[in-house]
Amino acid sequence: MPRNVNKKRKRSTKDSKEDENQSKLVGFKTSIVSSKVNPELETSDLKPVKSTDDSEQLLKTLHSFDLDHTFGPCSEISRSQRLERAKKFGIAVDLNLENLINKHCGDVNSNISVSIIDKLMKHYAD
């Protein structure tokens, strides 16, 4: 029998406020994912989009929003609904990101309103 079988795994210590916010969003606490990765990188990804020619930058920013677990789960919900839900829970939202989503993702039925996760799930389901 291996030597380390009976040893307990040490859990990482987290700020209790982070745990509270995470449990409000998804209904349970998680010890796998931390709520803040690197604030400097987050703000660099959320630069405002200047024109429709910057559609690649727009999609990159929206994809980073989709994959940011701080705002809660992103499947089966539009980007604007997810943003509103995060604001209800008191999660700080970057003003540039909020304006971008309100401008481009206001229509729930539009293609750009759907998260990248839902698009991938639909692609593989068909």
NUGU-21707 format. One record per residue: residue in one letter; x, y, z of N, C-alpha, C, O in turn. Coordinates in pm, whole numbers. Layout:
N
ATOM  r    n.px    n.py    n.pz   ca.px   ca.py   ca.pz    c.px    c.py    c.pz    o.px    o.py    o.pz
ATOM  a       X       Y       Z       X       Y       Z       X       Y       Z       X       Y       Z
...
# end
This chain:
126
ATOM  r    n.px    n.py    n.pz   ca.px   ca.py   ca.pz    c.px    c.py    c.pz    o.px    o.py    o.pz
ATOM  m      85    -118       0       0       0       0      89     125       0     185     132      77
ATOM  p      58     224     -86     141     346     -91     143     421      42      49     411     121
ATOM  r     251     494      65     269     564     193     168     676     215     127     697     329
ATOM  n     127     748     113      47     869     129    -104     845     122    -180     941     110
ATOM  v    -148     722     129    -291     692     114    -373     750     228    -482     801     204
ATOM  n    -326     744     349    -404     787     464    -393     936     494    -461     985     584
ATOM  k    -309    1008     421    -295    1151     446    -410    1227     384    -453    1196     272
ATOM  k    -459    1326     456    -568    1409     405    -512    1519     316    -401    1569     338
ATOM  r    -590    1554     216    -552    1663     127    -571    1796     198    -671    1816     267
ATOM  k    -478    1885     182    -491    2018     242    -572    2105     148    -545    2111      28
ATOM  r    -671    2173     202    -752    2265     123    -689    2403     124    -632    2447     224
ATOM  s    -701    2470      12    -648    2606       6    -739    2698      86    -860    2678      91
ATOM  t    -681    2798     146    -760    2894     221    -805    3004     127    -727    3057      48
ATOM  k    -933    3038     138    -989    3143      54   -1054    3247     142   -1091    3220     256
ATOM  d   -1067    3362      89   -1138    3469     156   -1285    3431     165   -1343    3387      65
ATOM  s   -1348    3445     281   -1488    3404     298   -1583    3485     211   -1688    3434     172
ATOM  k   -1548    3611     180   -1633    3693      94   -1636    3635     -48   -1741    3634    -112
ATOM  e   -1521    3587     -97   -1517    3524    -229   -1605    3401    -231   -1678    3378    -327
ATOM  d   -1599    3320    -125   -1684    3201    -116   -1831    3238    -118   -1910    3172    -185
ATOM  e   -1868    3343     -45   -2008    3386     -42   -2057    3426    -179   -2163    3381    -222
ATOM  n   -1981    3510    -250   -2021    3553    -384   -2032    3436    -479   -2126    3430    -558
ATOM  q   -1939    3344    -473   -1942    3228    -563   -2063    3141    -533   -2129    3094    -626
ATOM  s   -2095    3119    -406   -2207    3033    -373   -2340    3097    -409   -2436    3026    -440
ATOM  k   -2348    3229    -406   -2472    3297    -447   -2498    3276    -595   -2612    3256    -636
ATOM  l   -2393    3280    -676   -2410    3270    -820   -2445    3130    -867   -2536    3114    -948
ATOM  v   -2377    3031    -818   -2395    2898    -873   -2468    2803    -779   -2497    2690    -817
ATOM  g   -2498    2845    -659   -2575    2762    -568   -2490    2671    -482   -2544    2601    -396
ATOM  f   -2360    2669    -501   -2274    2587    -417   -2135    2650    -414   -2100    2732    -499
ATOM  k   -2060    2612    -315   -1924    2665    -302   -1828    2575    -378   -1847    2454    -387
ATOM  t   -1729    2636    -433   -1629    2560    -506   -1491    2589    -449   -1460    2702    -414
ATOM  s   -1410    2486    -441   -1274    2507    -393   -1174    2493    -506   -1053    2506    -484
ATOM  i   -1222    2466    -627   -1133    2444    -740   -1096    2575    -808    -982    2592    -852
ATOM  v   -1190    2668    -817   -1171    2788    -897   -1163    2910    -806   -1246    2926    -716
ATOM  s   -1066    2994    -828   -1059    3119    -753   -1134    3226    -830   -1143    3219    -952
ATOM  s   -1188    3325    -761   -1273    3424    -827   -1194    3534    -896   -1249    3602    -983
ATOM  k   -1069    3554    -863    -986    3656    -928    -861    3589    -983    -787    3524    -909
ATOM  v    -837    3605   -1110    -717    3548   -1170    -605    3650   -1163    -510    3633   -1087
ATOM  n    -617    3754   -1243    -518    3862   -1243    -591    3988   -1287    -620    4004   -1405
ATOM  p    -620    4079   -1195    -697    4199   -1230    -635    4281   -1342    -707    4344   -1419
ATOM  e    -501    4283   -1354    -437    4361   -1461    -470    4303   -1598    -493    4377   -1693
ATOM  l    -472    4171   -1609    -505    4108   -1736    -652    4128   -1771    -686    4146   -1888
ATOM  e    -739    4124   -1670    -882    4141   -1695    -911    4277   -1756    -989    4286   -1851
ATOM  t    -850    4382   -1704    -878    4515   -1758    -819    4533   -1897    -873    4609   -1977
ATOM  s    -709    4466   -1927    -651    4479   -2061    -738    4410   -2165    -741    4453   -2281
ATOM  d    -809    4305   -2127    -898    4235   -2221   -1025    4313   -2247   -1094    4286   -2346
ATOM  l   -1059    4407   -2161   -1188    4474   -2170   -1175    4615   -2228   -1247    4705   -2186
ATOM  k   -1085    4634   -2321   -1071    4764   -2385   -1194    4791   -2471   -1249    4698   -2529
ATOM  p   -1238    4916   -2479   -1357    4946   -2558   -1332    4922   -2707   -1222    4945   -2758
ATOM  v   -1436    4876   -2774   -1427    4852   -2918   -1460    4983   -2989   -1561    5045   -2958
ATOM  k   -1375    5024   -3084   -1390    5156   -3145   -1487    5158   -3261   -1560    5256   -3277
ATOM  s   -1492    5054   -3344   -1581    5055   -3459   -1620    4913   -3497   -1571    4817   -3438
ATOM  t   -1708    4902   -3595   -1750    4769   -3639   -1638    4694   -3710   -1645    4572   -3724
ATOM  d   -1535    4766   -3755   -1419    4701   -3817   -1341    4618   -3716   -1267    4528   -3753
ATOM  d   -1357    4648   -3592   -1288    4575   -3486   -1371    4457   -3436   -1375    4430   -3316
ATOM  s   -1437    4388   -3528   -1524    4278   -3486   -1446    4165   -3420   -1499    4095   -3334
ATOM  e   -1321    4147   -3460   -1239    4044   -3397   -1214    4078   -3250   -1220    3990   -3164
ATOM  q   -1184    4205   -3221   -1164    4250   -3084   -1294    4239   -3004   -1293    4201   -2887
ATOM  l   -1406    4271   -3068   -1537    4258   -3004   -1561    4114   -2962   -1599    4088   -2847
ATOM  l   -1541    4020   -3054   -1562    3879   -3022   -1466    3831   -2914   -1504    3751   -2829
ATOM  k   -1342    3877   -2918   -1244    3838   -2816   -1289    3886   -2678   -1280    3811   -2580
ATOM  t   -1337    4008   -2670   -1383    4063   -2543   -1507    3988   -2494   -1517    3956   -2375
ATOM  l   -1600    3959   -2584   -1721    3885   -2545   -1688    3742   -2504   -1749    3690   -2411
ATOM  h   -1593    3679   -2571   -1552    3544   -2533   -1486    3544   -2395   -1507    3452   -2316
ATOM  s   -1407    3646   -2367   -1345    3653   -2234   -1452    3673   -2126   -1438    3622   -2014
ATOM  f   -1559    3746   -2159   -1671    3760   -2066   -1740    3626   -2046   -1776    3590   -1934
ATOM  d   -1760    3551   -2155   -1824    3420   -2147   -1747    3325   -2057   -1806    3248   -1982
ATOM  l   -1616    3329   -2065   -1533    3234   -1993   -1493    3280   -1853   -1425    3208   -1781
ATOM  d   -1535    3400   -1814   -1505    3452   -1681   -1610    3401   -1583   -1725    3443   -1588
ATOM  h   -1569    3310   -1494   -1664    3248   -1401   -1714    3344   -1293   -1809    3312   -1222
ATOM  t   -1653    3460   -1279   -1694    3556   -1177   -1840    3597   -1196   -1910    3625   -1098
ATOM  f   -1885    3601   -1320   -2021    3644   -1350   -2122    3529   -1347   -2239    3550   -1380
ATOM  g   -2080    3412   -1309   -2169    3297   -1300   -2173    3217   -1428   -2105    3250   -1525
ATOM  p   -2253    3110   -1429   -2263    3024   -1548   -2313    3101   -1670   -2391    3195   -1657
ATOM  c   -2267    3060   -1789   -2304    3134   -1909   -2387    3053   -2007   -2425    3105   -2112
ATOM  s   -2418    2928   -1978   -2497    2850   -2073   -2646    2871   -2046   -2689    2891   -1932
ATOM  e   -2723    2865   -2154   -2869    2881   -2149   -2913    3019   -2102   -3023    3034   -2049
ATOM  i   -2829    3119   -2120   -2863    3255   -2079   -2790    3352   -2173   -2676    3328   -2211
ATOM  s   -2857    3460   -2211   -2792    3556   -2300   -2688    3636   -2223   -2689    3639   -2100
ATOM  r   -2601    3700   -2296   -2496    3780   -2231   -2555    3895   -2152   -2508    3925   -2042
ATOM  s   -2657    3961   -2206   -2717    4074   -2133   -2788    4026   -2007   -2785    4094   -1905
ATOM  q   -2854    3910   -2013   -2919    3855   -1894   -2816    3816   -1789   -2838    3835   -1669
ATOM  r   -2705    3762   -1833   -2597    3724   -1740   -2538    3846   -1673   -2506    3844   -1554
ATOM  l   -2522    3953   -1749   -2471    4078   -1694   -2566    4135   -1589   -2523    4177   -1482
ATOM  e   -2695    4135   -1619   -2795    4185   -1524   -2797    4100   -1397   -2808    4154   -1287
ATOM  r   -2786    3968   -1412   -2784    3880   -1295   -2663    3910   -1208   -2675    3914   -1086
ATOM  a   -2548    3931   -1269   -2426    3962   -1192   -2443    4093   -1117   -2400    4104   -1002
ATOM  k   -2504    4193   -1181   -2526    4322   -1114   -2622    4307    -996   -2605    4374    -894
ATOM  k   -2723    4221   -1009   -2816    4197    -898   -2745    4139    -777   -2781    4168    -663
ATOM  f   -2643    4056    -802   -2568    3996    -693   -2458    4088    -641   -2383    4049    -551
ATOM  g   -2448    4208    -696   -2352    4305    -646   -2210    4285    -695   -2115    4332    -633
ATOM  i   -2195    4216    -806   -2061    4194    -862   -2023    4316    -945   -2100    4362   -1029
ATOM  a   -1904    4367    -921   -1856    4485    -994   -1834    4451   -1141   -1765    4354   -1174
ATOM  v   -1892    4532   -1228   -1882    4510   -1372   -1811    4631   -1434   -1844    4745   -1403
ATOM  d   -1714    4604   -1519   -1643    4710   -1589   -1741    4787   -1677   -1819    4726   -1750
ATOM  l   -1737    4918   -1670   -1831    5003   -1745   -1816    4983   -1896   -1916    4983   -1968
ATOM  n   -1693    4968   -1944   -1672    4944   -2087   -1739    4814   -2132   -1801    4809   -2238
ATOM  l   -1725    4710   -2051   -1787    4582   -2083   -1938    4593   -2081   -2006    4540   -2169
ATOM  e   -1991    4662   -1982   -2136    4680   -1972   -2190    4754   -2095   -2291    4714   -2152
ATOM  n   -2124    4862   -2134   -2167    4938   -2253   -2158    4853   -2379   -2246    4859   -2465
ATOM  l   -2053    4775   -2390   -2034    4689   -2506   -2145    4585   -2517   -2200    4564   -2625
ATOM  i   -2179    4522   -2407   -2285    4421   -2409   -2420    4486   -2435   -2499    4432   -2512
ATOM  n   -2447    4599   -2372   -2575    4666   -2395   -2589    4711   -2540   -2699    4709   -2596
ATOM  k   -2479    4753   -2602   -2483    4802   -2739   -2500    4688   -2840   -2580    4699   -2933
ATOM  h   -2426    4580   -2822   -2421    4474   -2923   -2506    4351   -2890   -2538    4274   -2980
ATOM  c   -2544    4332   -2765   -2611    4208   -2726   -2748    4234   -2665   -2797    4151   -2588
ATOM  g   -2810    4345   -2697   -2939    4379   -2638   -3050    4285   -2677   -3136    4252   -2594
ATOM  d   -3052    4240   -2803   -3156    4149   -2850   -3120    4006   -2809   -3017    3953   -2850
ATOM  v   -3207    3945   -2727   -3181    3811   -2675   -3173    3709   -2789   -3101    3609   -2777
ATOM  n   -3245    3732   -2898   -3249    3636   -3008   -3137    3655   -3110   -3124    3575   -3202
ATOM  s   -3057    3760   -3096   -2951    3783   -3194   -2838    3682   -3175   -2819    3627   -3067
ATOM  n   -2765    3659   -3282   -2656    3562   -3279   -2541    3606   -3188   -2478    3521   -3125
ATOM  i   -2514    3734   -3180   -2403    3784   -3099   -2438    3783   -2949   -2349    3794   -2865
ATOM  s   -2564    3770   -2917   -2609    3766   -2778   -2581    3632   -2712   -2577    3623   -2589
ATOM  v   -2562    3528   -2792   -2544    3392   -2741   -2398    3370   -2703   -2308    3411   -2777
ATOM  s   -2375    3306   -2589   -2238    3284   -2544   -2167    3181   -2632   -2232    3102   -2701
ATOM  i   -2036    3184   -2629   -1956    3091   -2708   -1980    2947   -2663   -1973    2855   -2744
ATOM  i   -2009    2927   -2536   -2036    2792   -2484   -2164    2737   -2547   -2166    2622   -2591
ATOM  d   -2270    2819   -2553   -2395    2774   -2614   -2377    2746   -2763   -2436    2651   -2816
ATOM  k   -2297    2827   -2831   -2272    2804   -2973   -2201    2671   -2995   -2236    2595   -3086
ATOM  l   -2102    2641   -2911   -2031    2515   -2923   -2122    2396   -2891   -2116    2294   -2959
ATOM  m   -2205    2410   -2788   -2297    2301   -2754   -2395    2276   -2867   -2425    2160   -2898
ATOM  k   -2446    2381   -2929   -2539    2366   -3040   -2469    2303   -3160   -2526    2217   -3227
ATOM  h   -2346    2345   -3186   -2270    2291   -3298   -2251    2139   -3284   -2270    2065   -3381
ATOM  y   -2215    2093   -3165   -2189    1951   -3146   -2317    1870   -3126   -2316    1748   -3140
ATOM  a   -2427    1937   -3093   -2555    1867   -3078   -2618    1838   -3214   -2690    1740   -3230
ATOM  d   -2590    1924   -3312   -2649    1907   -3446   -2581    1801   -3526   -2620    1776   -3641
# end
